[in-house]
Amino acid sequence: MRTQELLSQLPFKQEVLEFVDIIATSDTSKIQGYLQQLTGARTVPQIFIHKDCLGGCTDLMEMHQSGELLKQLKQIGALQ
């Protein structure tokens, strides 16, 4: 919820930001297994920019506080 709240406050361009609720599916365990293969962690949320995993909620909050999150989002043209 914290991750979604933070990201929802940022001025993303239309259709750039996507939230995927894996709990709403019956494949939650399979998806977490796939995330573990990709990133080494089964926990959610996992935040990706393009194909790069930024980490989880704590990582995202730290990036936001340091200004790194906005910097990266601006570099890829994701913000209005």
C-alpha positions in Angstrom: 0.0 0.0 0.0 2.8 2.4 0.9 4.5 1.8 -2.5 1.3 2.4 -4.4 0.5 5.5 -2.4 3.9 7.0 -3.1 3.9 6.2 -6.8 0.4 7.4 -7.2 1.4 10.9 -6.0 4.1 11.3 -8.7 3.2 13.0 -12.1 3.5 10.0 -14.3 2.6 10.2 -18.0 -0.6 8.4 -19.0 -0.2 4.6 -19.2 3.4 4.5 -17.9 2.7 3.3 -14.4 1.3 -0.2 -13.9 0.4 -2.0 -10.6 0.0 -5.7 -10.7 -1.9 -7.3 -7.8 -0.6 -10.9 -7.7 -2.9 -11.7 -4.7 -5.9 -11.3 -7.0 -4.7 -14.4 -9.0 -4.6 -18.1 -8.1 -0.9 -18.1 -9.4 0.5 -16.1 -6.5 3.1 -18.8 -5.5 4.2 -19.2 -9.2 4.6 -15.5 -9.6 6.6 -15.2 -6.4 8.8 -18.1 -7.6 9.4 -16.3 -10.9 10.2 -13.1 -9.0 12.7 -15.0 -7.0 14.4 -16.3 -10.2 14.6 -12.7 -11.5 15.6 -10.8 -8.4 16.5 -13.3 -5.7 13.5 -12.3 -3.6 10.0 -13.7 -3.3 8.7 -10.7 -1.3 6.3 -8.2 -2.8 6.2 -5.5 -3.8 9.0 -5.6 -6.3 9.4 -2.4 -8.2 10.8 -2.4 -11.8 11.8 0.3 -14.2 11.9 -1.3 -17.5 13.5 -4.7 -16.8 15.6 -3.4 -13.9 14.4 -4.3 -10.4 14.8 -1.4 -7.9 13.9 -3.5 -5.0 11.0 -3.4 -2.5 9.1 -0.8 -0.7 12.0 0.2 1.7 14.3 0.6 -1.3 11.8 2.7 -3.1 11.2 5.0 -0.1 15.0 5.5 0.3 15.3 6.3 -3.4 12.5 8.8 -3.2 14.0 10.5 -0.1 17.4 10.8 -1.7 16.0 12.2 -5.0 17.3 9.2 -7.0 13.8 7.9 -7.8 12.7 11.2 -9.5 16.0 11.4 -11.2 15.7 7.9 -12.8 12.0 8.5 -13.7 12.9 11.8 -15.5 15.8 10.1 -17.3 13.5 7.6 -18.9 10.8 10.2 -19.7 8.1 8.6 -17.4 7.0 11.9 -15.8 4.9 14.7 -17.2 
